[in-house]
């Protein structure tokens, strides 16, 4: 196949061909994600499509690389602008979608700066460390999270070396370098233990447009306390509720706070909400146990969602003009660990669960909470799940994820 790609690259130099091969590359690069979205996990296909996608990025013409990058950005991140609807600027959604397609056209466009296969391989490996605007949801290795190929950096380096050496090997031994792929094979699952506690993960389905309405508050509270009481009756040790499941500043709601403290004598409770102190706002998780509580502030915010990745002189204007004067959330300086019934859990709020910093220092168990209703309907929960799985498997961590809309479950 690689030999044919070389011949095609030499003989065909037309826009229709570049468009077709670029789109094909993007489809292969995205296949594992859309298969998973429809509940299909086939390791053989994920392995084959992933290898073909990486090989194409190394060998296709320059213009085709730009086409591939554009459509990868579109297929992976078309949903990002959906959240703008809830800030009253829904008209920006098509512009945001197009903007992310262009960003990833430029991201992969680095490969189009050269025709040398070995240099493209080096550049692609370098891109696996780069996060445009602090947004890390495109990791090339994630293509192989449910495949027969390993997902460590060394595996990816060997894969790129194997595919690129084919172009420089004498014809008689042209495909010999592919033997290096055997060094990347991974058939043994990582060691990921279950926590020694009975954990109830609550999956809610509260529409984003209704979540913050005053008339939705009482039904939401009835739902939450109903789920907590049910978990108590079922004998669970911990109940975990989604991000911002309490749609208000918990420290400004003493009645709810006291009720949760009372219930925590019977079950440990982890729930997402907001916190306001010293005129600053935080996205937080509360952990209630034995009548006491601990607060975990979010450490890693969503770029252009919870904070503006802009210079200070521009940030104020953008917040005022596009987001009605809403200010950025503030953050914690380090991850928070909850000790629940003697077991240590790392807390992660939504985007944090897809960041390597949460898994550092040997975090064995993570309690993650999300509100994915911002991006209904889309593939966002599927991509989030795959990213959590990617980091969990790399670090031997088990993640307990409670989400609003989609995504709840134990991720290994």
WOZIBEL-V191934 format. One record per backbone hydrogen bond with DSSP energy under -0.5 kcal/mol. CO is the residue of the C=O (numbers start at 1). NH is the residue of the N-H. If there is no record, write none. Layout:
co->{CO;CO}
nh->{NH;NH}
This chain:
co->{1;2;3;4;5;6;7;8;11;14;15;16;17;18;19;20;21;22;23;24;25;26;27;30;31;32;33;34;35;35;36;39;40;41;42;43;43;44;45;46;47;48;49;50;51;52;53;54;55;56;61;62;63;64;65;66;67;68;69;70;71;72;73;74;77;79;80;81;82;83;84;84;85;89;90;92;93;94;95;96;97;98;99;100;101;102;103;104;105;106;107;108;109;110;111;116;117;118;119;120;121;122;123;124;125;126;127;130;131;132;134;138;139;140;141;142;144;148;152;153;154;155;156;157;158;159;160;161;162;164;165;166;170;171;173;175;176;177;178;179;180;181;181;182;184;187;190;195;197;198;198;199;200;200;201;202;204;205;207;207;208;210;213;213;214;214;216;217;218;219;220;221;222;223;224;225;226;227;228;229;230;231;232;237;238;239;240;242;242;245;246;248;248;249;250;253;254;255;256;257;258;259;260;261;262;263;263;264;268;269;270;271;272;273;274;275;277;280;281;282;282;283;284;285;286;286;287;288;289;292;294;295;296;298;299;301;302;302;302;306;307;307;308;311;311;312;314;315;316;317;318;318;319;319;319;320;323;336;338;338;339;340;343;345;346;348;348;349;350;351;352;355;356;357;359;359;360;364;365;366;366;367;368;369;370;370;371;372;373;379;379;380;381;382;383;384;385;386;387;388;389;390;391;392;392;398;399;399;400;400;401;402;403;404;404;409;409;410;411}
nh->{5;6;7;8;9;10;11;12;13;18;19;20;21;22;23;24;25;26;27;28;29;30;31;34;35;36;37;38;38;40;39;41;42;43;46;47;148;48;49;50;51;52;53;54;55;56;57;58;59;60;65;66;67;68;69;70;71;72;73;74;75;76;77;78;80;82;83;84;85;86;87;89;88;92;93;96;97;98;99;100;101;102;103;104;105;106;107;108;109;110;110;111;112;113;114;120;121;122;123;124;125;126;127;128;128;129;130;132;134;135;136;140;142;143;144;145;147;186;156;157;158;159;160;161;162;163;164;165;166;167;168;169;173;174;176;178;179;180;181;182;183;184;185;185;150;189;192;197;199;237;238;201;202;240;203;204;405;207;210;211;212;213;216;217;217;218;220;221;222;223;224;225;226;227;228;229;230;231;232;233;234;236;235;268;200;270;202;245;272;247;248;250;274;252;253;257;258;259;260;261;262;263;264;291;265;266;267;290;239;288;241;286;246;284;250;282;280;277;330;275;284;298;273;296;271;288;294;269;292;289;287;297;285;332;301;303;305;306;307;329;304;309;310;314;315;316;318;319;320;321;322;323;323;325;326;324;326;347;340;345;341;343;340;338;367;350;369;352;353;354;355;358;359;360;362;363;363;398;346;368;400;348;402;350;243;404;374;375;376;382;383;384;385;386;387;388;389;390;391;392;393;394;395;396;397;366;401;411;368;402;409;370;204;372;406;401;411;412;399}
